[in-house]
Amino acid sequence: SRNQEIPSSYLVNILISLKAKGIIKTNRGPHGGYELARKPEDITIFDIVEVLEGPFELAACLEDEKNCSRGSTCVSMGVWTKVQKAQGDVLRGITINDLVEETQNLYSPDFSI
């Protein structure tokens, strides 16, 4: 929490939510703590964001067409549907494993001369 400047009470709430959705699990005992409940390549950024932020809805009408008085005559609904799908596809295409590998590449020593 200190390294990421996240209040520990907020981090605890995040961990509770992730555990409830089966993304992480807890281990008790002197060497206990939190660990991933699934392989890092099986957990997408979409999974995590959905747990923390709820369903992705860029506009209320995408959640339920009843929220839009224009219904089928609304041109922008098609645009927002495409944007939302593209956003979801990108986030589903990035896994925890991808982030780990990218971090390792960023911080790996370079001994080239």
Biopython code that builds the backbone (N, CA, C, O; Angstrom):
import numpy as np
from Bio.PDB.StructureBuilder import StructureBuilder

atoms = [
    (1, "SER", "N", (0.828, -1.186, 0.000)),
    (1, "SER", "CA", (0.000, 0.000, 0.000)),
    (1, "SER", "C", (0.874, 1.251, 0.000)),
    (1, "SER", "O", (0.561, 2.236, -0.670)),
    (2, "ARG", "N", (1.947, 1.207, 0.738)),
    (2, "ARG", "CA", (2.842, 2.367, 0.823)),
    (2, "ARG", "C", (3.510, 2.645, -0.529)),
    (2, "ARG", "O", (3.563, 3.793, -0.971)),
    (3, "ASN", "N", (4.016, 1.599, -1.181)),
    (3, "ASN", "CA", (4.709, 1.780, -2.462)),
    (3, "ASN", "C", (3.806, 2.359, -3.543)),
    (3, "ASN", "O", (4.265, 3.126, -4.390)),
    (4, "GLN", "N", (2.546, 2.005, -3.523)),
    (4, "GLN", "CA", (1.601, 2.474, -4.532)),
    (4, "GLN", "C", (0.784, 3.673, -4.054)),
    (4, "GLN", "O", (-0.080, 4.176, -4.773)),
    (5, "GLU", "N", (1.066, 4.119, -2.841)),
    (5, "GLU", "CA", (0.361, 5.260, -2.235)),
    (5, "GLU", "C", (-1.152, 5.034, -2.210)),
    (5, "GLU", "O", (-1.940, 5.911, -2.563)),
    (6, "ILE", "N", (-1.526, 3.827, -1.781)),
    (6, "ILE", "CA", (-2.937, 3.462, -1.632)),
    (6, "ILE", "C", (-3.201, 3.284, -0.142)),
    (6, "ILE", "O", (-2.485, 2.527, 0.514)),
    (7, "PRO", "N", (-4.207, 3.956, 0.412)),
    (7, "PRO", "CA", (-4.514, 3.759, 1.833)),
    (7, "PRO", "C", (-4.776, 2.281, 2.125)),
    (7, "PRO", "O", (-5.470, 1.609, 1.363)),
    (8, "SER", "N", (-4.227, 1.785, 3.214)),
    (8, "SER", "CA", (-4.349, 0.354, 3.522)),
    (8, "SER", "C", (-5.807, -0.070, 3.694)),
    (8, "SER", "O", (-6.165, -1.191, 3.333)),
    (9, "SER", "N", (-6.647, 0.799, 4.236)),
    (9, "SER", "CA", (-8.061, 0.436, 4.403)),
    (9, "SER", "C", (-8.736, 0.239, 3.041)),
    (9, "SER", "O", (-9.576, -0.647, 2.887)),
    (10, "TYR", "N", (-8.376, 1.054, 2.068)),
    (10, "TYR", "CA", (-8.921, 0.916, 0.716)),
    (10, "TYR", "C", (-8.397, -0.362, 0.066)),
    (10, "TYR", "O", (-9.144, -1.073, -0.607)),
    (11, "LEU", "N", (-7.124, -0.649, 0.269)),
    (11, "LEU", "CA", (-6.526, -1.861, -0.291)),
    (11, "LEU", "C", (-7.193, -3.114, 0.273)),
    (11, "LEU", "O", (-7.413, -4.083, -0.454)),
    (12, "VAL", "N", (-7.513, -3.097, 1.557)),
    (12, "VAL", "CA", (-8.203, -4.239, 2.173)),
    (12, "VAL", "C", (-9.547, -4.470, 1.481)),
    (12, "VAL", "O", (-9.918, -5.613, 1.215)),
    (13, "ASN", "N", (-10.272, -3.397, 1.189)),
    (13, "ASN", "CA", (-11.558, -3.534, 0.491)),
    (13, "ASN", "C", (-11.377, -4.117, -0.909)),
    (13, "ASN", "O", (-12.192, -4.921, -1.360)),
    (14, "ILE", "N", (-10.314, -3.713, -1.589)),
    (14, "ILE", "CA", (-10.017, -4.264, -2.914)),
    (14, "ILE", "C", (-9.748, -5.762, -2.799)),
    (14, "ILE", "O", (-10.274, -6.553, -3.582)),
    (15, "LEU", "N", (-8.932, -6.146, -1.830)),
    (15, "LEU", "CA", (-8.593, -7.557, -1.646)),
    (15, "LEU", "C", (-9.827, -8.393, -1.320)),
    (15, "LEU", "O", (-9.973, -9.509, -1.818)),
    (16, "ILE", "N", (-10.707, -7.860, -0.491)),
    (16, "ILE", "CA", (-11.948, -8.566, -0.148)),
    (16, "ILE", "C", (-12.789, -8.799, -1.408)),
    (16, "ILE", "O", (-13.321, -9.891, -1.610)),
    (17, "SER", "N", (-12.905, -7.777, -2.248)),
    (17, "SER", "CA", (-13.684, -7.905, -3.488)),
    (17, "SER", "C", (-13.064, -8.919, -4.438)),
    (17, "SER", "O", (-13.774, -9.729, -5.034)),
    (18, "LEU", "N", (-11.747, -8.879, -4.580)),
    (18, "LEU", "CA", (-11.063, -9.820, -5.471)),
    (18, "LEU", "C", (-11.191, -11.254, -4.966)),
    (18, "LEU", "O", (-11.324, -12.187, -5.756)),
    (19, "LYS", "N", (-11.149, -11.422, -3.654)),
    (19, "LYS", "CA", (-11.300, -12.758, -3.073)),
    (19, "LYS", "C", (-12.723, -13.273, -3.295)),
    (19, "LYS", "O", (-12.916, -14.440, -3.636)),
    (20, "ALA", "N", (-13.707, -12.414, -3.102)),
    (20, "ALA", "CA", (-15.107, -12.819, -3.269)),
    (20, "ALA", "C", (-15.394, -13.295, -4.693)),
    (20, "ALA", "O", (-16.264, -14.143, -4.894)),
    (21, "LYS", "N", (-14.682, -12.767, -5.673)),
    (21, "LYS", "CA", (-14.890, -13.154, -7.074)),
    (21, "LYS", "C", (-13.922, -14.238, -7.541)),
    (21, "LYS", "O", (-13.886, -14.570, -8.726)),
    (22, "GLY", "N", (-13.136, -14.792, -6.612)),
    (22, "GLY", "CA", (-12.266, -15.913, -6.961)),
    (22, "GLY", "C", (-11.014, -15.554, -7.732)),
    (22, "GLY", "O", (-10.423, -16.411, -8.389)),
    (23, "ILE", "N", (-10.602, -14.301, -7.664)),
    (23, "ILE", "CA", (-9.384, -13.894, -8.361)),
    (23, "ILE", "C", (-8.160, -14.121, -7.483)),
    (23, "ILE", "O", (-7.092, -14.487, -7.973)),
    (24, "ILE", "N", (-8.323, -13.901, -6.186)),
    (24, "ILE", "CA", (-7.241, -14.184, -5.246)),
    (24, "ILE", "C", (-7.766, -15.095, -4.147)),
    (24, "ILE", "O", (-8.975, -15.256, -3.985)),
    (25, "LYS", "N", (-6.852, -15.684, -3.400)),
    (25, "LYS", "CA", (-7.229, -16.492, -2.240)),
    (25, "LYS", "C", (-6.293, -16.137, -1.100)),
    (25, "LYS", "O", (-5.221, -15.568, -1.307)),
    (26, "THR", "N", (-6.718, -16.483, 0.105)),
    (26, "THR", "CA", (-5.907, -16.186, 1.281)),
    (26, "THR", "C", (-5.314, -17.465, 1.834)),
    (26, "THR", "O", (-5.887, -18.548, 1.712)),
    (27, "ASN", "N", (-4.166, -17.312, 2.435)),
    (27, "ASN", "CA", (-3.501, -18.410, 3.131)),
    (27, "ASN", "C", (-3.230, -17.948, 4.554)),
    (27, "ASN", "O", (-2.663, -16.877, 4.771)),
    (28, "ARG", "N", (-3.631, -18.749, 5.504)),
    (28, "ARG", "CA", (-3.427, -18.409, 6.911)),
    (28, "ARG", "C", (-2.072, -18.911, 7.386)),
    (28, "ARG", "O", (-1.423, -19.734, 6.740)),
    (29, "GLY", "N", (-1.677, -18.395, 8.519)),
    (29, "GLY", "CA", (-0.460, -18.889, 9.143)),
    (29, "GLY", "C", (0.692, -17.910, 9.045)),
    (29, "GLY", "O", (0.554, -16.823, 8.485)),
    (30, "PRO", "N", (1.836, -18.308, 9.599)),
    (30, "PRO", "CA", (2.982, -17.405, 9.666)),
    (30, "PRO", "C", (3.502, -16.974, 8.292)),
    (30, "PRO", "O", (4.084, -15.898, 8.160)),
    (31, "HIS", "N", (3.298, -17.796, 7.285)),
    (31, "HIS", "CA", (3.727, -17.430, 5.937)),
    (31, "HIS", "C", (2.516, -17.172, 5.048)),
    (31, "HIS", "O", (2.585, -17.308, 3.826)),
    (32, "GLY", "N", (1.424, -16.802, 5.671)),
    (32, "GLY", "CA", (0.176, -16.585, 4.953)),
    (32, "GLY", "C", (0.168, -15.274, 4.198)),
    (32, "GLY", "O", (1.150, -14.531, 4.187)),
    (33, "GLY", "N", (-0.932, -15.016, 3.584)),
    (33, "GLY", "CA", (-1.110, -13.796, 2.804)),
    (33, "GLY", "C", (-2.070, -14.054, 1.660)),
    (33, "GLY", "O", (-2.906, -14.956, 1.718)),
    (34, "TYR", "N", (-1.937, -13.261, 0.637)),
    (34, "TYR", "CA", (-2.798, -13.372, -0.542)),
    (34, "TYR", "C", (-1.995, -13.918, -1.711)),
    (34, "TYR", "O", (-0.803, -13.642, -1.851)),
    (35, "GLU", "N", (-2.674, -14.702, -2.553)),
    (35, "GLU", "CA", (-2.069, -15.167, -3.796)),
    (35, "GLU", "C", (-3.166, -15.310, -4.837)),
    (35, "GLU", "O", (-4.351, -15.356, -4.506)),
    (36, "LEU", "N", (-2.765, -15.380, -6.082)),
    (36, "LEU", "CA", (-3.737, -15.555, -7.157)),
    (36, "LEU", "C", (-4.427, -16.903, -7.016)),
    (36, "LEU", "O", (-3.790, -17.903, -6.684)),
    (37, "ALA", "N", (-5.714, -16.928, -7.266)),
    (37, "ALA", "CA", (-6.489, -18.168, -7.185)),
    (37, "ALA", "C", (-6.441, -18.940, -8.502)),
    (37, "ALA", "O", (-6.761, -20.128, -8.549)),
    (38, "ARG", "N", (-6.039, -18.256, -9.564)),
    (38, "ARG", "CA", (-5.916, -18.887, -10.882)),
    (38, "ARG", "C", (-4.556, -18.527, -11.469)),
    (38, "ARG", "O", (-3.836, -17.689, -10.925)),
    (39, "LYS", "N", (-4.223, -19.149, -12.550)),
    (39, "LYS", "CA", (-2.962, -18.832, -13.222)),
    (39, "LYS", "C", (-3.008, -17.387, -13.715)),
    (39, "LYS", "O", (-4.063, -16.922, -14.147)),
    (40, "PRO", "N", (-1.882, -16.667, -13.659)),
    (40, "PRO", "CA", (-1.879, -15.265, -14.097)),
    (40, "PRO", "C", (-2.281, -15.090, -15.562)),
    (40, "PRO", "O", (-2.807, -14.044, -15.943)),
    (41, "GLU", "N", (-2.037, -16.102, -16.373)),
    (41, "GLU", "CA", (-2.440, -15.990, -17.780)),
    (41, "GLU", "C", (-3.942, -16.207, -17.970)),
    (41, "GLU", "O", (-4.462, -16.005, -19.068)),
    (42, "ASP", "N", (-4.638, -16.615, -16.911)),
    (42, "ASP", "CA", (-6.089, -16.822, -16.978)),
    (42, "ASP", "C", (-6.887, -15.678, -16.350)),
    (42, "ASP", "O", (-8.117, -15.717, -16.329)),
    (43, "ILE", "N", (-6.195, -14.671, -15.845)),
    (43, "ILE", "CA", (-6.873, -13.526, -15.223)),
    (43, "ILE", "C", (-6.631, -12.306, -16.100)),
    (43, "ILE", "O", (-5.492, -11.879, -16.290)),
    (44, "THR", "N", (-7.713, -11.752, -16.632)),
    (44, "THR", "CA", (-7.577, -10.590, -17.513)),
    (44, "THR", "C", (-7.790, -9.292, -16.736)),
    (44, "THR", "O", (-8.339, -9.281, -15.634)),
    (45, "ILE", "N", (-7.342, -8.219, -17.340)),
    (45, "ILE", "CA", (-7.576, -6.901, -16.750)),
    (45, "ILE", "C", (-9.077, -6.621, -16.718)),
    (45, "ILE", "O", (-9.564, -5.959, -15.802)),
    (46, "PHE", "N", (-9.803, -7.116, -17.699)),
    (46, "PHE", "CA", (-11.258, -6.980, -17.701)),
    (46, "PHE", "C", (-11.847, -7.583, -16.429)),
    (46, "PHE", "O", (-12.704, -6.972, -15.790)),
    (47, "ASP", "N", (-11.387, -8.790, -16.057)),
    (47, "ASP", "CA", (-11.883, -9.457, -14.848)),
    (47, "ASP", "C", (-11.706, -8.562, -13.623)),
    (47, "ASP", "O", (-12.618, -8.415, -12.809)),
    (48, "ILE", "N", (-10.544, -7.981, -13.509)),
    (48, "ILE", "CA", (-10.224, -7.171, -12.332)),
    (48, "ILE", "C", (-11.012, -5.873, -12.326)),
    (48, "ILE", "O", (-11.588, -5.499, -11.304)),
    (49, "VAL", "N", (-11.041, -5.182, -13.460)),
    (49, "VAL", "CA", (-11.768, -3.911, -13.526)),
    (49, "VAL", "C", (-13.249, -4.133, -13.268)),
    (49, "VAL", "O", (-13.891, -3.319, -12.603)),
    (50, "GLU", "N", (-13.797, -5.221, -13.782)),
    (50, "GLU", "CA", (-15.217, -5.503, -13.563)),
    (50, "GLU", "C", (-15.512, -5.734, -12.081)),
    (50, "GLU", "O", (-16.556, -5.312, -11.584)),
    (51, "VAL", "N", (-14.597, -6.400, -11.375)),
    (51, "VAL", "CA", (-14.779, -6.607, -9.934)),
    (51, "VAL", "C", (-14.728, -5.266, -9.202)),
    (51, "VAL", "O", (-15.550, -5.002, -8.324)),
    (52, "LEU", "N", (-13.774, -4.433, -9.560)),
    (52, "LEU", "CA", (-13.562, -3.191, -8.822)),
    (52, "LEU", "C", (-14.520, -2.073, -9.215)),
    (52, "LEU", "O", (-14.885, -1.247, -8.379)),
    (53, "GLU", "N", (-14.931, -2.042, -10.485)),
    (53, "GLU", "CA", (-15.753, -0.935, -10.971)),
    (53, "GLU", "C", (-17.185, -1.331, -11.310)),
    (53, "GLU", "O", (-18.039, -0.462, -11.489)),
    (54, "GLY", "N", (-17.457, -2.627, -11.399)),
    (54, "GLY", "CA", (-18.779, -3.071, -11.813)),
    (54, "GLY", "C", (-18.830, -3.243, -13.318)),
    (54, "GLY", "O", (-17.814, -3.080, -13.994)),
    (55, "PRO", "N", (-19.998, -3.569, -13.855)),
    (55, "PRO", "CA", (-20.130, -3.786, -15.300)),
    (55, "PRO", "C", (-19.741, -2.539, -16.096)),
    (55, "PRO", "O", (-19.973, -1.411, -15.663)),
    (56, "PHE", "N", (-19.149, -2.768, -17.260)),
    (56, "PHE", "CA", (-18.747, -1.660, -18.137)),
    (56, "PHE", "C", (-19.955, -1.171, -18.915)),
    (56, "PHE", "O", (-20.480, -1.887, -19.768)),
    (57, "GLU", "N", (-20.383, -0.002, -18.637)),
    (57, "GLU", "CA", (-21.464, 0.609, -19.402)),
    (57, "GLU", "C", (-21.066, 2.053, -19.655)),
    (57, "GLU", "O", (-21.081, 2.875, -18.738)),
    (58, "LEU", "N", (-20.710, 2.364, -20.891)),
    (58, "LEU", "CA", (-20.297, 3.719, -21.234)),
    (58, "LEU", "C", (-21.475, 4.683, -21.256)),
    (58, "LEU", "O", (-21.301, 5.890, -21.088)),
    (59, "ALA", "N", (-22.663, 4.152, -21.464)),
    (59, "ALA", "CA", (-23.877, 4.964, -21.454)),
    (59, "ALA", "C", (-24.987, 4.127, -20.827)),
    (59, "ALA", "O", (-25.014, 2.905, -20.973)),
    (60, "ALA", "N", (-25.895, 4.791, -20.135)),
    (60, "ALA", "CA", (-26.971, 4.083, -19.433)),
    (60, "ALA", "C", (-27.817, 3.239, -20.388)),
    (60, "ALA", "O", (-28.331, 2.188, -20.007)),
    (61, "CYS", "N", (-27.956, 3.705, -21.625)),
    (61, "CYS", "CA", (-28.787, 2.968, -22.584)),
    (61, "CYS", "C", (-28.168, 1.632, -22.980)),
    (61, "CYS", "O", (-28.878, 0.738, -23.442)),
    (62, "LEU", "N", (-26.862, 1.484, -22.809)),
    (62, "LEU", "CA", (-26.223, 0.216, -23.155)),
    (62, "LEU", "C", (-26.526, -0.854, -22.125)),
    (62, "LEU", "O", (-26.525, -2.047, -22.428)),
    (63, "GLU", "N", (-26.784, -0.413, -20.909)),
    (63, "GLU", "CA", (-27.134, -1.353, -19.842)),
    (63, "GLU", "C", (-28.557, -1.857, -20.035)),
    (63, "GLU", "O", (-28.842, -3.044, -19.876)),
    (64, "ASP", "N", (-29.439, -0.932, -20.378)),
    (64, "ASP", "CA", (-30.847, -1.280, -20.554)),
    (64, "ASP", "C", (-31.458, -0.277, -21.526)),
    (64, "ASP", "O", (-31.483, 0.922, -21.251)),
    (65, "GLU", "N", (-31.945, -0.761, -22.653)),
    (65, "GLU", "CA", (-32.505, 0.135, -23.671)),
    (65, "GLU", "C", (-33.680, 0.952, -23.138)),
    (65, "GLU", "O", (-34.028, 1.984, -23.711)),
    (66, "LYS", "N", (-34.289, 0.497, -22.048)),
    (66, "LYS", "CA", (-35.407, 1.245, -21.459)),
    (66, "LYS", "C", (-34.937, 2.587, -20.907)),
    (66, "LYS", "O", (-35.752, 3.483, -20.690)),
    (67, "ASN", "N", (-33.625, 2.736, -20.678)),
    (67, "ASN", "CA", (-33.078, 3.994, -20.168)),
    (67, "ASN", "C", (-32.987, 5.060, -21.255)),
    (67, "ASN", "O", (-32.629, 6.203, -20.967)),
    (68, "CYS", "N", (-33.302, 4.708, -22.487)),
    (68, "CYS", "CA", (-33.181, 5.651, -23.599)),
    (68, "CYS", "C", (-34.555, 5.893, -24.218)),
    (68, "CYS", "O", (-35.205, 4.962, -24.694)),
    (69, "SER", "N", (-34.982, 7.134, -24.206)),
    (69, "SER", "CA", (-36.294, 7.464, -24.772)),
    (69, "SER", "C", (-36.287, 7.394, -26.303)),
    (69, "SER", "O", (-37.348, 7.298, -26.920)),
    (70, "ARG", "N", (-35.105, 7.440, -26.916)),
    (70, "ARG", "CA", (-35.011, 7.405, -28.378)),
    (70, "ARG", "C", (-35.012, 5.982, -28.930)),
    (70, "ARG", "O", (-35.350, 5.757, -30.092)),
    (71, "GLY", "N", (-34.634, 5.036, -28.094)),
    (71, "GLY", "CA", (-34.657, 3.626, -28.491)),
    (71, "GLY", "C", (-33.942, 3.334, -29.792)),
    (71, "GLY", "O", (-32.765, 3.659, -29.953)),
    (72, "SER", "N", (-34.652, 2.722, -30.713)),
    (72, "SER", "CA", (-34.037, 2.254, -31.961)),
    (72, "SER", "C", (-33.691, 3.381, -32.932)),
    (72, "SER", "O", (-33.023, 3.130, -33.935)),
    (73, "THR", "N", (-34.123, 4.608, -32.666)),
    (73, "THR", "CA", (-33.808, 5.727, -33.561)),
    (73, "THR", "C", (-32.541, 6.466, -33.141)),
    (73, "THR", "O", (-32.179, 7.464, -33.763)),
    (74, "CYS", "N", (-31.876, 6.003, -32.118)),
    (74, "CYS", "CA", (-30.688, 6.690, -31.597)),
    (74, "CYS", "C", (-29.439, 6.212, -32.340)),
    (74, "CYS", "O", (-29.049, 5.050, -32.226)),
    (75, "VAL", "N", (-28.826, 7.102, -33.090)),
    (75, "VAL", "CA", (-27.633, 6.768, -33.862)),
    (75, "VAL", "C", (-26.430, 6.565, -32.945)),
    (75, "VAL", "O", (-25.597, 5.696, -33.200)),
    (76, "SER", "N", (-26.336, 7.347, -31.895)),
    (76, "SER", "CA", (-25.148, 7.267, -31.034)),
    (76, "SER", "C", (-25.078, 5.953, -30.254)),
    (76, "SER", "O", (-23.995, 5.553, -29.825)),
    (77, "MET", "N", (-26.210, 5.277, -30.063)),
    (77, "MET", "CA", (-26.178, 4.001, -29.342)),
    (77, "MET", "C", (-25.276, 3.002, -30.064)),
    (77, "MET", "O", (-24.530, 2.263, -29.422)),
    (78, "GLY", "N", (-25.340, 2.977, -31.377)),
    (78, "GLY", "CA", (-24.483, 2.084, -32.154)),
    (78, "GLY", "C", (-23.011, 2.413, -31.986)),
    (78, "GLY", "O", (-22.169, 1.518, -31.914)),
    (79, "VAL", "N", (-22.706, 3.699, -31.924)),
    (79, "VAL", "CA", (-21.317, 4.130, -31.716)),
    (79, "VAL", "C", (-20.832, 3.667, -30.352)),
    (79, "VAL", "O", (-19.762, 3.070, -30.241)),
    (80, "TRP", "N", (-21.617, 3.940, -29.312)),
    (80, "TRP", "CA", (-21.201, 3.570, -27.951)),
    (80, "TRP", "C", (-21.115, 2.060, -27.778)),
    (80, "TRP", "O", (-20.287, 1.567, -27.012)),
    (81, "THR", "N", (-21.960, 1.329, -28.481)),
    (81, "THR", "CA", (-21.890, -0.133, -28.425)),
    (81, "THR", "C", (-20.559, -0.622, -28.991)),
    (81, "THR", "O", (-19.923, -1.504, -28.415)),
    (82, "LYS", "N", (-20.139, -0.048, -30.121)),
    (82, "LYS", "CA", (-18.859, -0.428, -30.723)),
    (82, "LYS", "C", (-17.681, -0.043, -29.832)),
    (82, "LYS", "O", (-16.738, -0.819, -29.675)),
    (83, "VAL", "N", (-17.736, 1.150, -29.253)),
    (83, "VAL", "CA", (-16.654, 1.604, -28.369)),
    (83, "VAL", "C", (-16.559, 0.695, -27.152)),
    (83, "VAL", "O", (-15.468, 0.293, -26.751)),
    (84, "GLN", "N", (-17.702, 0.377, -26.573)),
    (84, "GLN", "CA", (-17.713, -0.488, -25.389)),
    (84, "GLN", "C", (-17.173, -1.876, -25.718)),
    (84, "GLN", "O", (-16.420, -2.449, -24.930)),
    (85, "LYS", "N", (-17.546, -2.418, -26.863)),
    (85, "LYS", "CA", (-17.043, -3.735, -27.274)),
    (85, "LYS", "C", (-15.534, -3.689, -27.471)),
    (85, "LYS", "O", (-14.821, -4.590, -27.029)),
    (86, "ALA", "N", (-15.042, -2.642, -28.135)),
    (86, "ALA", "CA", (-13.597, -2.518, -28.370)),
    (86, "ALA", "C", (-12.844, -2.410, -27.050)),
    (86, "ALA", "O", (-11.794, -3.028, -26.877)),
    (87, "GLN", "N", (-13.375, -1.631, -26.128)),
    (87, "GLN", "CA", (-12.752, -1.482, -24.807)),
    (87, "GLN", "C", (-12.701, -2.833, -24.095)),
    (87, "GLN", "O", (-11.665, -3.208, -23.546)),
    (88, "GLY", "N", (-13.795, -3.548, -24.105)),
    (88, "GLY", "CA", (-13.832, -4.864, -23.465)),
    (88, "GLY", "C", (-12.865, -5.839, -24.111)),
    (88, "GLY", "O", (-12.193, -6.608, -23.424)),
    (89, "ASP", "N", (-12.797, -5.806, -25.444)),
    (89, "ASP", "CA", (-11.884, -6.704, -26.156)),
    (89, "ASP", "C", (-10.431, -6.428, -25.783)),
    (89, "ASP", "O", (-9.651, -7.359, -25.586)),
    (90, "VAL", "N", (-10.069, -5.151, -25.688)),
    (90, "VAL", "CA", (-8.694, -4.794, -25.309)),
    (90, "VAL", "C", (-8.397, -5.296, -23.906)),
    (90, "VAL", "O", (-7.361, -5.921, -23.679)),
    (91, "LEU", "N", (-9.290, -5.030, -22.962)),
    (91, "LEU", "CA", (-9.050, -5.429, -21.574)),
    (91, "LEU", "C", (-9.079, -6.945, -21.401)),
    (91, "LEU", "O", (-8.378, -7.478, -20.541)),
    (92, "ARG", "N", (-9.868, -7.638, -22.195)),
    (92, "ARG", "CA", (-9.878, -9.114, -22.147)),
    (92, "ARG", "C", (-8.613, -9.703, -22.771)),
    (92, "ARG", "O", (-8.263, -10.853, -22.506)),
    (93, "GLY", "N", (-7.939, -8.919, -23.590)),
    (93, "GLY", "CA", (-6.736, -9.384, -24.265)),
    (93, "GLY", "C", (-5.455, -9.168, -23.477)),
    (93, "GLY", "O", (-4.381, -9.562, -23.932)),
    (94, "ILE", "N", (-5.545, -8.553, -22.308)),
    (94, "ILE", "CA", (-4.366, -8.303, -21.472)),
    (94, "ILE", "C", (-4.533, -9.077, -20.175)),
    (94, "ILE", "O", (-5.537, -8.930, -19.478)),
    (95, "THR", "N", (-3.550, -9.897, -19.858)),
    (95, "THR", "CA", (-3.620, -10.709, -18.641)),
    (95, "THR", "C", (-2.640, -10.203, -17.593)),
    (95, "THR", "O", (-1.767, -9.383, -17.874)),
    (96, "ILE", "N", (-2.807, -10.710, -16.390)),
    (96, "ILE", "CA", (-1.852, -10.416, -15.320)),
    (96, "ILE", "C", (-0.457, -10.857, -15.751)),
    (96, "ILE", "O", (0.529, -10.168, -15.489)),
    (97, "ASN", "N", (-0.382, -11.994, -16.404)),
    (97, "ASN", "CA", (0.910, -12.492, -16.876)),
    (97, "ASN", "C", (1.564, -11.505, -17.847)),
    (97, "ASN", "O", (2.777, -11.300, -17.801)),
    (98, "ASP", "N", (0.766, -10.897, -18.720)),
    (98, "ASP", "CA", (1.299, -9.892, -19.645)),
    (98, "ASP", "C", (1.917, -8.726, -18.879)),
    (98, "ASP", "O", (2.990, -8.242, -19.240)),
    (99, "LEU", "N", (1.245, -8.277, -17.828)),
    (99, "LEU", "CA", (1.760, -7.160, -17.031)),
    (99, "LEU", "C", (3.037, -7.538, -16.295)),
    (99, "LEU", "O", (3.958, -6.730, -16.182)),
    (100, "VAL", "N", (3.089, -8.767, -15.795)),
    (100, "VAL", "CA", (4.297, -9.240, -15.109)),
    (100, "VAL", "C", (5.467, -9.244, -16.084)),
    (100, "VAL", "O", (6.550, -8.756, -15.762)),
    (101, "GLU", "N", (5.250, -9.792, -17.269)),
    (101, "GLU", "CA", (6.319, -9.839, -18.268)),
    (101, "GLU", "C", (6.768, -8.439, -18.670)),
    (101, "GLU", "O", (7.964, -8.189, -18.818)),
    (102, "GLU", "N", (5.823, -7.535, -18.845)),
    (102, "GLU", "CA", (6.163, -6.163, -19.218)),
    (102, "GLU", "C", (6.962, -5.480, -18.111)),
    (102, "GLU", "O", (7.915, -4.749, -18.382)),
    (103, "THR", "N", (6.567, -5.722, -16.870)),
    (103, "THR", "CA", (7.293, -5.146, -15.734)),
    (103, "THR", "C", (8.707, -5.702, -15.668)),
    (103, "THR", "O", (9.659, -4.958, -15.428)),
    (104, "GLN", "N", (8.848, -6.995, -15.878)),
    (104, "GLN", "CA", (10.184, -7.601, -15.868)),
    (104, "GLN", "C", (11.051, -7.014, -16.973)),
    (104, "GLN", "O", (12.244, -6.793, -16.768)),
    (105, "ASN", "N", (10.476, -6.762, -18.125)),
    (105, "ASN", "CA", (11.231, -6.154, -19.220)),
    (105, "ASN", "C", (11.651, -4.724, -18.891)),
    (105, "ASN", "O", (12.741, -4.291, -19.266)),
    (106, "LEU", "N", (10.796, -4.001, -18.199)),
    (106, "LEU", "CA", (11.119, -2.621, -17.829)),
    (106, "LEU", "C", (12.258, -2.542, -16.823)),
    (106, "LEU", "O", (13.100, -1.646, -16.884)),
    (107, "TYR", "N", (12.269, -3.486, -15.904)),
    (107, "TYR", "CA", (13.224, -3.417, -14.805)),
    (107, "TYR", "C", (14.380, -4.405, -14.920)),
    (107, "TYR", "O", (15.171, -4.535, -13.987)),
    (108, "SER", "N", (14.490, -5.099, -16.045)),
    (108, "SER", "CA", (15.609, -6.029, -16.175)),
    (108, "SER", "C", (16.876, -5.233, -16.488)),
    (108, "SER", "O", (16.843, -4.283, -17.269)),
    (109, "PRO", "N", (17.974, -5.623, -15.881)),
    (109, "PRO", "CA", (19.214, -4.875, -16.099)),
    (109, "PRO", "C", (19.685, -4.982, -17.548)),
    (109, "PRO", "O", (19.508, -6.008, -18.205)),
    (110, "ASP", "N", (20.277, -3.914, -18.017)),
    (110, "ASP", "CA", (20.818, -3.874, -19.371)),
    (110, "ASP", "C", (22.327, -3.709, -19.266)),
    (110, "ASP", "O", (22.819, -2.672, -18.821)),
    (111, "PHE", "N", (23.052, -4.733, -19.677)),
    (111, "PHE", "CA", (24.508, -4.706, -19.570)),
    (111, "PHE", "C", (25.173, -4.436, -20.917)),
    (111, "PHE", "O", (26.364, -4.694, -21.088)),
    (112, "SER", "N", (24.412, -3.923, -21.860)),
    (112, "SER", "CA", (25.006, -3.662, -23.174)),
    (112, "SER", "C", (25.971, -2.486, -23.098)),
    (112, "SER", "O", (25.808, -1.567, -22.295)),
    (113, "ILE", "N", (26.977, -2.545, -23.956)),
    (113, "ILE", "CA", (28.005, -1.484, -23.964)),
    (113, "ILE", "C", (27.890, -0.696, -25.243)),
    (113, "ILE", "O", (28.656, 0.244, -25.460)),
]
sb = StructureBuilder()
sb.init_structure("model")
sb.init_model(0)
sb.init_chain("A")
sb.init_seg("    ")
for serial, (resi, resn, name, xyz) in enumerate(atoms, 1):
    if name == "N":
        sb.init_residue(resn, " ", resi, " ")
    sb.init_atom(name, np.array(xyz, "f"), 0.0, 1.0, " ", f" {name:<3s}", serial, name[0])
structure = sb.get_structure()
